[in-house]
Amino acid sequence: MKLIKNPDWIKALDYSYEKFEEIPQAVFDGINNELDKITGDKPLVTILIAAWNEEINILRCIASLSKTVFDSPIEIIVVNNNSKDRTQDTIDQLHVNGMFEKNQGCGPARQHGQLSAKGKYVLLADADCFYPSCWVKEMVAVLSKPDVVCVYGRYSFISEAGFPRWKLYMLEKMKDVIAEFRQIKRPYFNAYGLSMGYVKEFGLKVGFINDNFWGDDGQLCLGLMEYGKVRQVRANKARAWTGVRTLQRNGHNFTQALTSRISKEAKRFFNNFNSKLPEDTYKKSS
């Protein structure tokens, strides 16, 4: 968790390409060389990624995952969710298990991927995120504990113009405090697909929402609570790193985004003291 600047390891993977055709073959070769060292036919962990119009972002994401340090083989599944750009071309150039899902939405894409997952554990990752080399190890360390069926990790924002790193750091600290309150009664509000994991056996029983539903990740977590415990992975070194485009939906600058987030979280905070709410009911897949 950085206060002043983005991590140096992200800078090395933050390729400046804007289109698929700009990516040199040598870049693909280098990433594939690393992937071949960590993937295998009998993986303990499957990393599942849904990608929609992410022809460059998925390259960065997979490049970061190729640096994974873990004692067992892993599998990486990337589901092209009906992209209109050259996401499929990028996937085809990488040594990952590529799939295609026409039905729009992370739920259908993730459901498609998990049906083919070979790992005992499934970790959800986002196509526009960067992952530290210890991410898999730290997530599985908590997920493999007795009676735990689902885990979620913390995340940080990559600074850019209008969103300085020190302000993002303060936002993240606030977010971490709020997450502790949510964990008490409603941990599914903390479960985001950019850093989440579950035991595949139970994930298959619950299933993802099979339509374009925003919040399929939290819904899966809610359904999994029937089978065991949900735990938070608090290790700061295992934070996923994402861009600020989710914040930009709430405003064009940090102040606007922060005001919007505080208003939204204040409403959710008081809901923690209610015994039962409609969102506490799992929505069955259609």
C-alpha positions, 0 to 999 in steps of 0.5 A: 500500500503506497502513500506517495507513488504507484508501486515500481513493479506496476510501472514495468507492466503498464505497457503504453500500447493503445491497440493490439497491433502495436504489441511486439511479439517479443512481449507475448513471448516474454509473458508466455515464457513466465506463464509456462513456468507456473501453469500446469494440467493439474492446477490447485488454483484456477484464476478466472477472468472475464474480459470485455473490450480489454485488448490491452488491459488483459495483456497487462493483467496476465503479465502481472499474473505471470510473475506469480510465486506459488508452490503448486501449478495454477490455471488461468482462464480468460473468458472473452465476453463478446468483445467488439475490439481485439481482445480475442486476438490478445487472448489467442497470443497468450498461454492461457485457457481462452473461452468465449461467452456471447451472453453479456455480463460478468455472471454468464462469463464467470459461470462459463469459466468455472464450469471448465475450471480444473482447480480446487480453488477459483480466484476471480480477477479483473482484466483491468487490474494488476496483481502482486506476485504473492496474491495467489499465495496469500488468498489461498492461505486463508481460503484453505483454512477449515470451514472457509468457502469464500475470501475477498482481498483488499485493493488499491487505486493506481494514481493518475492526473486528478487522482493523486496517490496520497488522496487515494491512500486516504480513501483506501484507509477509509474503505478498509475500516468500512470493510471491517464493519461489513464483515460482521454481518454482510461480508458479501458487500466486500466481495468484489470480483477483482480480488475474490476466491472460493472453493469450486465445489460450492461455487458450482452448487451456488452458481453465478447470476446468469444475466447482465446483473451488476453484483454477481460477485457479491451474490455468489458470496452471499450464496456461499455463506450457506456452506461455510465462512467468508473471510477477508485477506488483510495482507496489504502486500496482496492488494490488487491494483486497479485504475480509477475509472470506477471512481470516475463514474462518480465524478471527474475529479477526486473530490466529486468521487469521494463525496459520492462514495461517502454518501453511498457508504453512509447509507450502507453503514446504517443498514448494518444495524438492520436485522434483515434487508432484501439484499440479504436474499440470494437471487437464484440464477435464471 
